Amino acid sequence: AVDLPDTVIQRINEHTGSVICRTSPLGGGCIGDVRKVELADGRQLVAKLENNSSNLAIEGFMLRYLANQGSFPVPAVLFCDEDMLLLQFLPSNGSIDKAAEINAADAVADLHNITQDNFGFECDTLIGGLTQPNPLTASWLDFFREARLFHMADEAVVEQRLPTVLRHRIDNIAKRLGSWIDETAPPALLHGDLWGGNILCNDSRVSGFIDPAIYFGNPEIELAFTTLFKTFGSVFFDRYREHHKITPGFFEERRDLYNLYPLLVHVRLFGGTYIESVNQTLAKYGC
């Protein structure tokens, strides 16, 4: 069956030069309606259709940017505009096993080899459909404080998801960031949203990373996020260390501090138990 509006069917037919035979829903519909599309010429693709205020053209831009940087595996973008994104369909038949963790560590380490002079990016990007500001900034501490913690905390307050008392405590921890974080790491290209749902695995290899939230940042914020929802474990980190040093104190001191940002994203999106997670993290750091 082809369960799509006629106007969407017509656009996909025009952009692919073929006719849709059938569609089926895929996971990941938080930001948009995501479908697997099978065409009469035998091709398979993914159609992502906007269902709120998210701009799919930015997602397409981010995927193309990653594809142009080298070997980091992402689905090819076949077409994109603000309300429709057509992507290469990537096979996915398994979970992230140990072999896939090693493969992912190699890919992420290679991505982190790509650097530029400043933190941030040439334009704002998206995370979970939310605007992610990326002002080009020389100082990682300034960028993390202003463009990540303060920005997302303020967004969550405006949406009445983050209590103002917690917002004040974020001010307190922001004043002390230099106690835990130094400025030695150069800006590295980050995927920005490495939880398990954004990593497709096939036959114990990563077939592709999807739904990026790219910018240039300290690689530790990416590594921290992979532990927040237990995306990767020790196998990943042991392999990553073969490519890049992980400075002592990351797991003990800095990881939870960096995970304040994705937690604030989740507070902004969902509220709920993530508010208590922010509270516990702030308490850990005496704020």
N, C-alpha and C positions, 0 to 999 in steps of 0.2 A: 504494500500500500504506500501511497505518497501522501503523507499527512502534512501538507504545507499549503499556505495560501497561494492562489493562482499567480499573483504578481511575483512571489518569491520563486516559484517553479519556473516562470518565464525568464527571470534574471539568471538563474543558475544554468538553464539551457543555453542562454545567449553566451554566457561567459565560458562555458565548457565546450560548446559546439556539439553537444550531445543531448540526449533526452533522459530524464530521471526515470528509472524503473521502480525503485523502492527507496524508502527512508526508514531509519530506525533510530530511536533516541539513544544518546550517549550520556555518560556522566559528565558533570562539570557545568550543569545548567544554572549555577548560582548567578553568573553574570549574564548569560544569554542562553537561548534555546539552542542546544547542540545536537546535531543529527549526523549519523552516518548516511551518506548518499551513494547509491549504486546507480551507475549510468549504463545506458544501452550499449556503449562501446566496451564495456567490461571494466572501466575504471571505477575506483572507489575513492571518495573524498569525504572530508568533514565540512559541514556547513554550520557556522556559528551565527546566530541571528540575535540582534540586540533586543532585549526586552525591558530595559530601563534606560538610564541616562549614560551608560557606559559607551565609550567611543571605540569601536572595534578597529578603526583605522590606526589607532595608536598601538593596539596589540599586534596588528599586522606589521607595522613599522618596527616594533621591537623584535619580532621573530626574524624579519629580513635583516635587521642589524646584526643579530647573533649569527645568522647564516653567512653573512659576508665577512665575519671575523676569522673564520677558520674551521676547525674540526668539530666544534660544539654541536651535537646533533639536535636539530629542531625540525618540525615539519615545514615543508616548502609552502610558501604563501602563493596561492594561485590567483587570488583576487581579494582586495579589501577596500571597504569604504566604511563610513561611520556605523552603518547598521547591518553589514553583512561581511563575513570573513569566510573564504573558501580555502581549505588547507589540504595538503597531502594527508591521506589516511595512513597512519603508522600501525604496524602490527603490535599487538599487546596481548600476551598469553600467560603472564605470570606476575608474581610479586617480586619485590626487591630481595633476591637471595644474595648469598655472599659473593658470588661471581659478579652479579650486577652491581653490588656495592663497590667492588674493585674497579669495574668499568666506569662507574659514575665518578669515583675519586679521580681517575685519570682525566676524565672530561672536565670536571670542575677545576682541577688544578691547572689544566691548560687554559681554561677561561680566565683564571686569576693571573695568568702571565701577561694578559693584555692590560696595558696601563696607559694613563694620560697624566697631564701635569696637575690637574685639579680634581677634587671630589665633586660629584654631581654628574650632570650630563648636558648635552646640547639642547635638550628640551625637557619639559616635565613628562613623566610617564605615569603608569597606573599600577596599583596593587589592589587586587580584589575589586576592581572597578572604581576605586577611589583615586583621586588625583594624588600623585607623588611628586612633590616639587623637587627640582634638582638644580638649584642655583650653583654655578661654578664657584667653588670655595677652596681656598688654599689649606685651611685647617680642618682636619677630620673632626676634632672636638666641636668646633663651631657648627659644622655641617650636621653632625649627629644630634647636637642639642637643638638647633633651630629648625632644620628641614625635616627631621625625623620625630624626635620626642615632642617638641613644642607644637609642631604642626598637627600631628595626629591627635595629641591630647586635646588641643583646642577644638578640632573637628568633633571629637567625641563629646566634649562639653556642649557644643552648639546643638548636637543631636540629643542632648539630655541623657546620654548613656554613661558618661563619666562624672561622678560626683565632684563638685568643686574642691572639696577637701583633698581628694587625691590629686587634683590638678596642682594645688599648692605644694603638695609633697613632691611632685615631679619637678617643680621649680627648685626645691631644696636639693634633690639629687643632681640636678643639672649643674648646680654651682660646684659640685664636688667631682665631676667626671674625671678631671685631671688626676685625682687620687688613684684611679684604677687604669685609665687609658692613656697611652702615650701616642706620640705623633710620628712614629718611625715608619710605619707601613705606607708604601706608595699607593695611590688610588688604583684599584683593580676593577676590572669589569665583573659585575655580579649578575647572576640570573635574578636574584632578589626575592624569590618565592619558592624555595626548594622544600616543599612538603611532599609527602608520598603521592598525593593525587596528581601532582604535576610532573611525575616521572613515569614514562611508559617503558615497560620491560618486555622483552621477547626473547625466549630461549636464553635466559640468564645474561642478557646484555641490555643496555639502555637503548631503546629504539628512538627515543626522543624526549626532550624536555619541553614542556608546554607552559602556557600562561605566564610568561616572564614579567618581571617588574624591574627592568634593568636600570642600572646607574653605575658610576664608578665610586667604590667605597672601600673601607677596610675589609679585607676578606673574612675577618673574624665574625662580622655580623652575619655573613652567609653561613659560616660553619655553625654558629650558634643556633640559627634557625633550623638547621637540619636535626638538632637534638630536641627541639621544642615539642614536636609531635612524633618523636622517635623514628624519623625518616631513615636515618643511618645510625650505625653503631660503631664498635671498635674496629671492625674490618675496614670500613671506609676511612676512618681517621688514621689507621696504621698505614694505609696505602697513600693517603694524601701527604703524610709526613715524608714519604719517599721523594716527593716533589718540592714541598715547601715546609719550612720550619713552623711549628706552632709554638709560640713563645710561652714559657712557663706562666702559670696563673690563669690561663684561658678558661679551663673548665671550672676552676675553683672561684675565680673572682669576676671575670669579664663576661662569661657566657650569659648568665641571667640578666646582667645589665643590658647587653645587646638585645636580648629577647623581650625587653620592655617595648621595643618598637612593634614587632608583630603582635604582641599582646594588645597594644593600643589599637592596632588595626582591627583586631577581632572585637575589642570593646566597641569601637565605632560601628562595626557592622552588626554585631549581635548582642552586645551587653552581656547579661547573664553572668555565668561563673567566671568569665574572663576578668571581670572587675575585681573579684577576690584574688585572682592570680596576680594582677597588678599590685594590689595591696600587699600581698605576701612578698613580692619582689622588692618593693620599696622598703618594707620592714627589714628584709635581709641586709640591706645596705644602710640601715639606721636612719631612714628618712620617712 
